[in-house]
């Protein structure tokens, strides 16, 4: 399958960051913003969590996202559903075509087993071995959230397939240098992410890839928007979202 071409950026980015060394980042991106992520090296993984900025108890919901759209993985033009029947973000551009939804994230024990447990900041400085769970918790703490707020995360740029017995297999090389995805935010959303390697990545070396993130101003979804019309469940969730925004404003 040939991935759809990315549209031209709507304007110059209002923010640009390069994440390196299992980098982590969090920010509130309001409705009317989009986030573009670029895999600079190839083979990147971006662990992602989303929370409604107004009411953080509303957050990305894995089961509703998958069952509502009848999917196992994400690609354009799918959407990220909250546990309140609303859309937090829509995948509006995607040169990769497959993003893992089910495998979760690495923790300290897994990283120590795979890459060795002797690396720490005192000996390796910024090259020490981070794990995704701790990165999530560091960023969540900045917003008054903690372990009880961890939910199943997305793994953007990574591909995992299941066989008939349900066994999961990581597919290396799913993302190439320069591949990009773009998320448009439909609600004011707390975005929490890191670039730690995928927990099923068979590569024995510890080397998280560089990722560029850019934030753009973006108009809201039109009535004929591809994400809105991709399935009836998405159209209903968009209506719920727009009702919330209208009544709040």
N, C-alpha and C positions, 0 to 999 in steps of 0.2 A: 504494500500500500504506500503510495506517495503522499507524504504529509503535506497539508495545505500550506501555501506560502504565507509568510507573516505579512500583515499589512504594515504600511509605513507608520512610524511613530507619530502620534497626533501632534506633537510639538517637542521642543527640547525638554529633557527630563528636569524636574524640579529638585531631584536628589539622585546622586550616583554614589555607590559604594562598591568596593571590591572586597569580597570575603575570602580570606586565606586561612591556612592552619586550622581547619575545622572551625571556621568562623561562625559566630552567632550574631543575631540581630533581632530587634523587636521594635515595633512602632505602631501607632494607631493611624491607619489609612482610612480616610473618610470616604463616604459615598461620593462618587465623582473623581476617584483616583484609580489608577491601575499600577500594577507592579510587574515589571518585565525582568525576568531572570535569564541570564546567559551563561551557558557552560563554556568557560574559556579554554579548558584543557581537554575536554572529552572525558566521559565516564563519571560525571559529577552526580552527586545525590544531594538533594535539599529536603531535609525533614521539615515539615510545616504543620503548625497548629494555628487555628483561628478562633477568636472569641469576639462576641458582640461587645463593642467598646462601651455602650450604654449600660448593658447588663451582662457582665462577664459570665454569669451562670448559664447564659445561652452561648453555645459554642458549636463548632463543627461536629456533625454527627455522622459517623461512618455508616451505620446500618441504613439510615434514611437516605443518605447520598447514593448508596449502591442499589437498594431495593427500589427506590423511587424511579431510578433511571434504568433499571434492569442491566446493570453493568458490574464488572469485576475490576476494571481499571479505569483511569481517567484519561481523557483526551478532549480536544476541542470538538464540539461545543458544549461539553458537560458543565454542570454546576456543582457547587459545594453547599450542601444544605445544613442548616442549623437544626437543633433539636426542638425548635419552635415552629417548624414548617415554613421557614423563610430561607432566602438565599443570602449567604454571606458574600460569595464571590462566584464569578463565572470565568471559565477558561476560554478566552476570546481569541487567542493566537497560540500556535503550538507547532513547532517544526519537528517534534519528537514522536508524538502519536501514541505513547503508552507511558503511564505513570502509576507506580505501585500504590495501592490503597490499603493493603492488609498485613504487611509484615512488621509494622511497628518500628522500634528504634533500638540501637545498641545501648548497653549499660556498661558499667565499669568492669563487671566480671567478664562479659563477652570480649571487650576490648583487650583486657589483660590476657585472656586465653589465646586470642588470635594474634596479637601483636607484641606480647611480652608485657609483664607487669612492672618493669623497673623504671619506665619513663615517667618523670614528674617534672613540674615546673622548675624545681630547684636545680635539677641536673640538665634539663633539655630546653629550658625557657619556652618560647612559643611553639617549639616543635614537640612538646610533650603530648602524650596520647589522651586526647579528650574522648568522651563518649556522648552520644546524643541526648541521653536522658538527663545527664548533669547539665548539659548546655541548655536544654529546655528549662530546667529548674532555675538556673541562674537568671535567664531572661524573664521567666514568670515572676520571680521574686521582685523584680523592679516594678511590677504592677500590682503588688499585694496578693499574688496568687502563689500556689505551692503544689505539693505532691497530689493533693486531693483533686486538683484541677487538671491533671494530666489525663488526656483521652487518646485513643488511637490516632496516630498521626499519618499524614501523607508522606510519601517519598517521591518527590518530583524528579524527573529524568531517569528513574530506575524502572526496569521491566522485570517482573516475576510472573511466571506462568505456572499453571496447575495441571497435572495429568489426571487421568480418570480416577486414580486412587486418592486424589487430593494432595499429592506431594508437590511441594513448591520448588521451583528451580529459578535461580537468578540468571538473567541473560546478560553477559558482559557486552559492552560496546553499544548499548542501546542509545546513548547520547554521544554525539560527536562534537568536536570543537566548533563553537559558534552556534550550536543549537539554542533555541530560545522558547520560552513560554511567557504568556501574559495573562495575568489575573485582573479582572475588573471587579471592583468592590461595590456591592449593591447596598450594604449597610456600613456604618462606621465600624471598623473591624480592627481589633488588636491582632497583629500578625507577629508570630513568633517562629523563628526558623534557625537552622544551623546546617552546616555543610559536612557533617560527619559522614563517613562511608556507610553504605547500606548494611544492615545486620547480616544479610546473606551473601554479601560480596565475597567471592572466593579468593580474591587477590590477597596473598599473604603479606603484602607490604602495607604499611600504614602511610597513606599519602592522600588525604582529602584534596579534592580538586578545587581550583579557584572558580568562583562564581561572581559575576557582576550583577548587581541589582540596581534598577532604575525605577523611579516613581514619576508618573505622568498624570496630568489632569485629563480626564476622560468624560465625555457626556454619558448620561445614563442610558440604559437599554431602550431602544426604540420598540414600537409595537411589533415590528417584523424582525426583531433581533433573533439571530440563529440560536443562541443559548436559550432564550425564552421559548422558542417554538420547537426545541429538540424533542420534547415529550410533554404530554398533558400535565404530569406532576410538576415539571419546571414552570409551566405557565401558571399553575395555581400558586406555587410558591412565590413567583414574582408578584402576583396580585397581593398575597399576604404581606410581602415586603413593602410594596408601595403603599398599602393601607397603613402600615405602621409609620412609615416616613411621613405620610400626609397628616395623620393625626398628631404625631409628635411635633411637627412644624406648626 
